[in-house]
Amino acid sequence: MRFDILTLFPAMFQGPLTESILKRAQQAGRIEIHLHDIRQWTTDRHRTADDTPYGGGAGMVMKAEPLAAAIRAVRAADERPGVTILLTPDGELLTQQIVRELATLPRLLLVCGHYEGIDERVRETLIDRELSIGDYVLTGGELAAMVVVDAVARLVPGVIDSESIVEESHSDFLLEYPHYTRPAVWEGRAVPPVLLSGHHGEIARWRRAERLRRTLVRRPDLLARAAAAGVLTKADLALLAELGW
Ligand SMILES: NC[C@H]1CCC[C@@H](CNc2ccc(C(N)=O)cn2)C1
């Protein structure tokens, strides 16, 4: 899978995309990440990428010409079809379901805005989808783009071992079961005995019950979505009834 990131600050991506899992995934050729400095497509001496807003008001707006030229040039750089996404607080809220959908694409172009926004005419003509990582405003779209790359890349086959994806949080709307490792007793707190029993069926049932209980307590909204999606078994529903759901 190929990611193209269009930004005014490519250097911001050193670190999250050059360390650990994403670095290894790139070295293994599972994913490609290409950074593009939007200023490369400015044409004036001052390399102007933003300007004052029509209608007045504070702040600056990203100019249409450089951004449009950058998007068109980057799209043309690879024949794989891609979806062009603007990261913005006004966008559709990112969920694991959307992440899974994006992970099936051959290519993603992520546009990182800055200032007060980007010229609306670019949004109307060249942006396919607008996504938000949450209801808060950041200084730029770069951190949001890193979140999207991280969440999507980890679902690309071969990037992480597929077992750990099966029962993680939000995979089926439910939260994760609690995790433990050695020592068996830590500061007087013992690991739940069932996990040391070696009874794999009981362990699976205990973990499923923990996922349901934690989701009920912490994120009842997700439980409703799980029920609507039909991912709750009869056993799940019986247990939830016991828990008062
Ligand atoms: N009008 C402000 C807005 C104009 C366009 C550029 C963004 C950059 N900042 C962002 C980007 C994304 C998110 C998010 N929640 O995904 C938050 N903040 C700021």
The ligand as a Gaussian input file, in Angstrom:
#p B3LYP/6-31G(d) Opt

LIG

0 1
 N      -10.208000      25.665000      10.594000
 C       -9.156000      24.906000      11.194000
 C       -8.690000      23.758000      10.321000
 C       -8.557000      24.144000       8.858000
 C       -7.930000      23.062000       8.013000
 C       -6.623000      22.558000       8.599000
 C       -6.844000      22.109000      10.009000
 C       -5.568000      21.572000      10.611000
 N       -5.861000      21.153000      11.961000
 C       -6.535000      20.009000      12.219000
 C       -6.662000      19.006000      11.266000
 C       -7.390000      17.866000      11.634000
 C       -7.939000      17.777000      12.907000
 C       -8.716000      16.568000      13.304000
 N       -9.482000      16.639000      14.389000
 O       -8.633000      15.540000      12.628000
 C       -7.771000      18.804000      13.790000
 N       -7.068000      19.893000      13.446000
 C       -7.376000      23.237000      10.863000

